[in-house]
Amino acid sequence: MRRRPIYCMCSMLLQPRRWSWSLDLSGQIQRKHARLMAFWNKKDKSDDGQQSGPEAGEDAPAKKGFFGGIKAALSKTNKALNTDIRDLWKSGGQLVDDDFLKRLYASLIKSDIGTEVAGQIRDRIGNDFRARKVEYSEVVGLIREEIRAALKQESNAINQAAEGPTFILVVGVNGSGKTTSIGKLANRFTKEGKRVLLGAGDTFRAAAVEQLTIWSERIGCEIVTAKQGADPGTVAFQASKRAVDENFDVCILDTAGRLQTQSNLMQELEKIRRVISKHIPDAPHEVLLVLDATAGQNAISQARGFSDAAGCSGIVLAKIDGSARGGVIVPILNQFKLPVKFVGLGEGIEDFAPFDADAFVDGLLDEE
């Protein structure tokens, strides 16, 4: 009895599954590559004077400065918050009583500004206006004061090396906008005339290395990469050594975004610190945590985990334009006392700016 047909049938059953897995992985990388290339092609048309996408228009956030950009980015949060608060009012003023304060507190919580700050606002309005009829502008003015106070920070400037290259470590979960934020930050430094070196330390994801390589090519900066699955410490070692040997001004290292436990994260980051300190003694000078504004309260959990494990020195809040809960920046800054260094204001490469508390509060509460 011939057994060859049975063997062939088994091979046919097993082989497609392996092929399918390989094609799926390749397809994911190709799709990410296509999306990024489409973005850059759109930018090239805009740079050539052709209108392409929202950033090409006269009112593009990148061309209106931070205030215009943050106002546009916070439009969803602004609309939701102002609508909710405005709905509490009746013609002729609103009586401040327990029911009003309860509903106001609920409206503030929906914008994700956090229970602590929302409670402070509720209590102050109760103390200042209880049993009185107040106008909308009076209450909004007080809300501005409280949020502005909660967002107060001494400086959002990037910590620079006293001499030699400034080394920046970037951490965050997959999907937070980490790779895109690195690209935008590198572009910002490059436009300031600095020589930038990128390190593709997220070696667990082929797509992350691919994306960062494309960013480097289009920005015009150098990059250090390794094969998928390679030791991230190797990338850190090579990047820090090259940054010193070739006199780069800034070195930005991407890190893995899916280390499942805090202990794994701490071990990996501690190893990276040891490696880079062999070439740059005081590095890293910054550890930036990228948070996704659309994650809402989950962003606070991310901040807590990474802040404890990574020793973060600042925050980059990405995708603020895609969320109706942009107020999440308030409890993050209030709880963790980490300065917000930059905010991502949109999809364009220029939609990235240092954080400005006054402009943020205006964007959050100004009526259109």
URHU-V620272 format. One record per pair of residues at least 12 apart in sequence whose C-alpha atoms are under 6 Angstrom apart, sorted by the first residue. I is the first residue (numbers start at 0). GAP is how many residues later the second one is. If there is no record, write none. Layout:
i = (I:I)
gap = (GAP:GAP)
This chain:
i = (28:61:61:66:69:70:72:72:72:73:75:76:76:76:77:77:83:92:92:92:93:93:94:94:95:95:95:96:96:100:104:110:110:111:111:111:112:112:112:112:113:149:155:155:158:164:164:164:165:166:166:166:166:166:167:167:167:167:167:168:168:169:169:169:170:170:171:171:171:172:172:173:175:175:177:182:183:186:193:194:194:195:195:195:196:196:196:197:197:197:197:198:198:198:198:199:199:200:200:200:200:201:201:201:202:202:202:203:203:205:223:232:236:236:239:240:265:285:286:286:287:287:287:288:289:289:289:290:290:291:291:292:292:292:292:293:295:313:313:313:313:314:314:315:315:315:316:317:317:318:319:320:320:340:340:341:341:342)
gap = (178:288:289:292:293:292:247:248:272:247:248:247:248:249:286:287:23:40:41:42:39:40:37:38:34:35:36:33:34:21:13:214:216:213:215:216:214:215:217:218:217:184:183:185:126:83:84:85:84:83:84:116:117:118:84:116:117:118:119:84:118:84:117:118:84:118:85:117:118:84:85:83:115:116:112:32:165:32:55:53:54:25:54:55:25:26:54:25:53:54:55:24:25:40:54:25:54:31:34:53:54:52:53:54:25:26:27:24:25:22:15:39:38:39:36:38:43:27:25:26:24:26:27:26:25:26:27:26:27:26:27:25:26:27:33:29:32:24:25:26:27:25:26:25:26:27:26:25:26:25:25:24:25:13:14:12:13:12)
